Amino acid sequence: MTRVKATSVVCELRTEHAKGALGQMPAKRSGRAVHENRANGAAHGHDKLHIAVIGSGGAAMAAALKAVERGARVTLIERGTIGGTCVNTGCVPSKIMIRAAHIAYLRTQSPFDEGIAAAVPVIRRKRLLAQQQARVEELRQAKYENILDGNPSITVLHGEASFADSHALRVHLHADGERTIVFDRCLIATGAHPVVPSIPGLQDTPYWTSAEALASDTIPERLAVIGSSVVAVELAQAFARLGSHVTVLARHTLLFREDPAIGETITAAFRAEGIDVLEHTQASQAIYRDGEFVLLTRQGELRADKLLIATGRSPNTCNLNLEAASVMVDAQGAVVVDARLRTNVPDVYAAGDCTNHPQFVYVAAAGGMRAAINMTDGDTTLDLGVVPAVVFTEPQVATVGLSRAEALLKGIETDSRTLTLDNVPRALANFDTRGFIRLVVAKGTHRLVGAQVVAPEAGELIQSAALAIRARMTAEELADQLFPYLTMVEGLKLVAQTFKTDVKQLSCCAG
């Protein structure tokens, strides 16, 4: 754990591209400072607890609404577009694009092509983008803007906030001028931005981050993707299915932080679809000339029409002047919080992607809500012991709990079983048996500690595994549950049965 000055290197990684993805950051404006006293100060006649919330994404909104519900008044400060990353440039638009790409792929080819004639679809990207952005705007208005506009206990300021001290913020307003907000409690919920690697020449090129890729109204003929984690693999496959020839440069292997079998399965699926996956490959230089990207690697030159950088995300903490409040961050610039979402500074809390918590919007929202409870004199914690995760490739990747390697690092001896999908009736009926389901149990007790799934719609079954782990079920107890026949989730029961039974010897719907 280090103080803010340790974030200088992290902050330097933030480029104009990254800023643009989060909404244009206005220049600081001069003007008379307007001071707002604390909510319980007599000067304004307020007797409600005053909470300042920096940000307007999942964590910020959950916190603001819960705080108001518990009797506080809230000043919410947003420097860019209301709603944060998820609804505007992340989860929502990406899943719409991925779904459209999935439909396009099925029209091109499917396991039933012998009986259903396939045809290469015409991709009208501008129309798809219009449909995508219309839904984004609809959700932003319904789930963020309208809610904020209709809540008299929440004041929204459009501007950039930074700490003046441990109980005050300076807000440089977009509409000109500066305001000082004095608070009783503060929540930092500023999210994260794309990290851009230090590749010589890259800064001089018009590369994409995920935001620009999702907003593009064209599908490039050739797309190079630098990265190997969630955003990289999801968008690589989506663009490939919409017509791009995609090459992925992975410094290690695809999804290398997961169980190796996961990356191997996704790599095989990608290559079967014509996506080039270059493992253990890095670009030593990036050049852009005559409308073309040229990436130099040890394996030779790679040429592309567009370049997507998807190498992770870094917390938005650089411009908050955290030194003024003595808020501590880690080496990556993430605000360090405890299970109650408290920072090291009394009355200052943080939640979401700007913290040292997993970067999932549902973790952010859960953290924001719990922070609000604690900021209003409640007492609750955020339990991150069982966090399900999904990668929306095809097949999907879904995980929860510990892998075998992670359990070993924690000193937990495990046993595991892996069932390939050719043993799952739903997969056989779908004529799509790519993937596997694995359950990890603690040796001796046979309690479930983890699950890893690579399968079509894996995200729809992983929560059942999460609930089983949360309930401290054994493999035998899971195997004894009733699962509907011809569902993918039935695969969990079948894997659980394999700890004691050879499922190949069972009838297709044996209990």
N, C-alpha and C positions, 0 to 999 in steps of 0.2 A: 504494500500500500504506500503510495507516494503522494506528495502534495502536487498542486496544480502545475507547478513549473515543469514537472516531468512530462507534460503533454505537448511540449513544443514540437517534438518530432511528429507526433500524431497530427497536430494541427496543420503542419506544413503540407501534409498529404492532401488536404482539402483543396481542390482546384476549382476553377470557374465552372467546369462541367458539373462538379458535384453540387455547387451552389445553385446552378440552374435547375438541377433535378428537384430541388426542394423549394423552388420559387425564388425569383430574383431578390437578392438581398439589397435593400436600398442603402444609399450612402447615408452616413450620419448627418443629421440636420441640426442646424443651430436654431436657437429659439429660447424663449424664457422658460425656465423650469417651473412646472406646476406641481405643487406638493399636495399629496392626499394623505391626510392623517389616518391613523389606525381606525379600523371600523368601530372600535369601542371607545374612540375619543369623543369627548363632549363637543368638540368644534363642529363635527358633522352630525351629531345627534344619533350616531349608530351605536347599538349595543350588541351587535352580532359579531362573532368571531370572524376575522377577515383572513381569507386564504387567497394567496396569489398562486396561479397556475401558469407555468411557462410551457406553451405548446397547446395543440388542440387535437391531437391524435387519440388513439385508443386509451392510453393511460390517462391523458389529461381529461378527456370527456368523462370517463368513468369516475375519476376523482371529483371533478366539478359537480356532477349530478349527485353523487353520494354525499358530498360535503353540504350541499344545499338541503338535501333531504334531512340531514342531521342538524340543521339550524344555522349553518354558516352562510356568509355571503362570499362570493368569489369574484376576483378579477382575473380574467383569462387573457393572456397575451400571446398573440400569434404573429410571427414575422412573415409567413408566406400564406399558403392556401389553407383555409379551414379544413380540418379533417385529417391532416398528417399524411404519412406515406401510404398506409394500407389502402384506403379508399381511393386516393388520387393517383398514385404512381406505383403501387405495389400489388397487394393481394388481389384486389378486385379486377383491375384491368388485365393483369397477367393471367388470371384464371379464365377470364372471358376469352382472351386470345388463345390460350391452351385448348379450351373447349372447341373453339372454331377450328383449330388445327386438327383436333381429333376427328371432327366430322368430315373435314376435307380428306383426311387419311383413309377413313372408312369408305368414302366414295371412290377412292382410288384403288383400294384393295382391302379385302377382309377374308376371314377363313371360309366364307360362304360364296366365293366368287364363281364356283362351278355352277351354282344354281341362281345366283343373282349377278347379272352382268355389271362389271365395274366400268367406270368412266372417269377420266381425269377431269376434275372440276375446274371451272374458271374462277380464279381467285380475284375478287374485286376488293382489294385491300382498303380503299378509301371508304367503301360502304361498311365494311367490317369495323373499321376504326370509328366511324360515325356512330354505329350501333354500340360499340364498346364505351365510347366517351359519353353517350347519352345516358347509359346506365350508371356510369361513374357519377355524373352530375346529379342524377336522380337520387342516388344513395347519399351523396354528400349533402344535398339539400334536406332530404327527409331525416337523416340520422345525425346530422351535425348542425347545419345552419338554422333550420327551423326550430330545433330544440333550444339552441342558444338564444335565438331571437325571442322565443316565447317564455323565457325564464327570467323574471325580473330580478332575481337574486344573483344573476351572473352578468357582469359587465365585461364586454369584449373590447380589447384594445388591439389595434393592428399596428404592430411595430416590433422593434427588436429590443429585448430585455437583457440587462446585465446587472450584476449585483453591485450595489453601492456599499452595503455592509450586510451583516447577518440578518437584518430585518427590513431591508429596503432594496428596491429595484429601480434602476433608471430605465425608462422606456423611450427610445427614439422613435417617435410616431411617424408612420408613413405620410400622414396628412400634415406633417411639419410640426416642429416643436419637440419638446422633451417633457416627460412627466415622471415624477418620482412617486412610486407606490410603496407605502409603508405597510407591512403585513404582520399578522400574528404568526401565521404559518406559511410556508411556501413549498410547492411541489415543482421539482424540475422534471419535465416530461418532454424533452426536446428531440427525442428520436435519434436517428443515425443517418449517415450519408454514405454513398458508395466510396470505397477505397480505390485509389488509382495507383498501380504499381510504378516504381521508378524505372521505367524502360526508356533508355535514351531515344529521344526523338518523339516520344509519344505525345508530349504536351503540345507539340506543334501540328498535331493531326486532328481532324474532326471525328474523333472516336465517339462511340455511344457508351453511355451507361444504360442501366435497365430502363430508366425514365425515357430517354430518347428512343430506345428500341421500341418500347410499348406505344410511343406516340408517333411512330413513323407511318406515313400513309403509303409506303411502297415496301415491297418484299425484294431485297437485294438478290441478284443472281448468285453471288458468292458472299458468304458471311463467315468471318473468322471470329471465334469466341475464345477469349483468354479467361480461364477460370475452370473450376471443376466441382464447385459446390452447388447448392440448391438453385440459385438464380441462373447460373451458367447452364446447367443441364436442362432446366425447364424451358428456357427461352431458345436454347439450341435446337431442341426437338420441335418446338412450336414453329420456328422459322423454317426448319427442314420440311415439315409437313405442309407448309404453305407455299413451298416451291424453291427455297434457297438451297444451294449446295453448301453445307455447313461443315466447317473444320473446327474441332475443339482442341485447344492447346492446354493440356493439363500438366502442371508442374510435377505432380505425383501421379495419381490415378483418379478416376472419377469417384467422387464422394469418399475420398480416402480416409476421412475421419470415422466412417462407419465400418461395420464388419466387412472384411475384404470381399466376401461373397456378394454383397450388395453391389459394390462397384463393378465387379466382374459381370454380374447379370445385366446391369444397365448398359455397360460397354458393349456386350454382345447384342443387346437389343438395338442400340444405336447403329452399330455397324451393319446389322441386318437391314436397317432402313436407309442405308447409304450415307450415314453421317461418319465423317472421318474423325476418329479419336486418336490424337497423338499424345501418348502417355510419356511422362518424364521429359517433357518438352517445354522450353522457355524461349521467349523472344528476347534476343540480345539487343535488338534495335527495331524501331518502327519508323517507316518512311511513308510519306503520302505525296504522291506526284501524279499528275495527269488523271486525277479522279480515282486513283487506285492506291490501296494500302499494300505495302511490302513489309513483311515481317521476316527478320533474319533469325534463323535458328541453327543449331548444330546439324540438323538434318537437311538444311538448305533453305531456300526462300519459299515463303508462302504468300500468295497474292489473293486479295479479296477486295470486293467493292465496299464493304462496310466492316467495321471492327467493333465488337461488343466487349467491353471490359466488365467482368463480373467476378471480382476477386475478394468479395466480402464488403462489410459495412462497418463504419467507425462512428462512435458516439458523437453527437453534436454538442460538444461542451466547450469548444475553443473560444467562442465569443461571449461567454457568460460572465467573464471576469470573476471566476470562482475564488480567486485569491482574496478578493475583498471580503468574502464571507468565510474564508478558511475551509471551504469544502474540499474534501480529499477525493482523489481519483486514483485509478490504477494505471499501470504502464501504458494501457491502450487508450487512456483518456476517459474511461467509463467511471461514472460516479459510483462509489462503493456504498452499498446499503446493506442493512441487516435484514432479518426475516420480517421485521415490522416496517420496512421501507425507510428507515431512518438513516440519514447520513451521520457523519461525525459531529455535525453542528446541530445543537438543539433547535427545534422548530423548522428545520429544513429537511425535506424528504425528497425522494426521487423514485421514479418508476419508468419502466419501458426500456426501449433500446438504448437509451443514453446511460443505462446502469450496467452493472456486472451480471445481470440476469440474462437468461436465454432470449434471443431476439425473435420472439413470436408475439403477434398482436394479442393473442388470448392471454399470454403471460403478462403483457403490458396492461391490459384492461383489468385483470385480476389484481395486479399490483397497485394500480391507481385506485381501485375501489378500497382496498385494504389500507392504503396510505391515508385516504380520506377519513376512514373510521378512526385511525390512530391520531390523525391531526385534530379530530374533534373529540378527543379524550376517551376514545374507545381503546380496545386492546385486542388486536388480532394479528395473525401472522400469515405469510404466504408460504405454503408448503410446496417446494419444487422437487419433492422426492419422486413424483410420478408425472412426467411431462411427455405426452404423446407428440410426435412430429410426423409430418407428411411431406414428401417431395412429389410434386404433381407431374411426373413423367409418365410414360406408358411403357411397361407397367409402372404403377406407382410404387413408391418406397414409403413404408410406415414403420416407425420404431417407437418403443416406449421402454422405460426402465434401463437395465444394464445389458450390454453385450457380454459375451464370455470374457473378452479381454478386459473390459471395464470392471467386471466383477473380480477378476484376478488381481487387478491393481488395488482393489479395496480389500483384498485378503479374503474374499468369499470363494469357497470351493463350489463349483457348479457342475451340473449335468445338463445336457441339452439334447433336443431332438429336432431334426429338420425334415420337413415333408415337402417334396417337390409337388408342383401343382397337378402333375398327371395322376396324383392320388386323390384329388379333390373333385367330386362329381360335378360341381358347378363349372369348374374350369374345363372339364371334359365336354360338358354340354355346350360350352362356348367355343369349343375348338381352339382354345388359347391357353396353353399350359406353361407359358413362360413364367418363371419365378419359383418362389418357395415361401414356406412359413416356418419360422424357428421359434421355439420356446426355450427359455433358459430358467432352470430351477436351482435352488440352493441344495447342495448335497446334504443328505440326511433328512432334512425336513420336507424336501420336495416342494417347498413354497415357490411360487412363481416370482422371479425377479426381473425378467425381461422378455421382450418379444421383438423379432425383426421379421418384416414381411415385405416381399417383393411380389406384387400381384396386381392385376387389374382391379381398380377400386380398393386398393389396400387401405386407403384412408377411411373407408367406411367400416372397416372391421377392427381397427386398432384400438378404438375406445373400449371395446369389450375386453381386450387384453389389459388395458389400463385399469379398468374397474376390477378385474380379477386380481391384479397385483395390489391395488389399493385395499382390497378385501382380504389380502393375505391368503388367498386360496392356494391349495396345492394343485399339482397337475391332475391328480386323481379326482379332486372335487370339480375341476373344470371339465374333465372328461365325462363326469356324471350328469352334467347339465343338459337340458333339452335345447337343441339348436334346430331351427327349421331346415328341412332338407332342400337341397339345391340352392344354397346360398354360399357366398364366399366365406362368410364368418363361420360356417360349419367347419372350415378348415382348422380353426383353433381347437375345436373338440377333437378332430382327427389327430392332430399333432399331440395333444394331451394324452390321447389313447395309446400312442406309440411308446410311451414310457413303460407300458406293461403288455401291449398287444401288438401283433403284426397286423396293421390295418389292411394290408393286401389280402388277408385271409377273411376279412369281414364282408358281408353283403353290402350293397351300395348304401343302404340307409340303416345299418345296424346301430343300435343304441349302446 
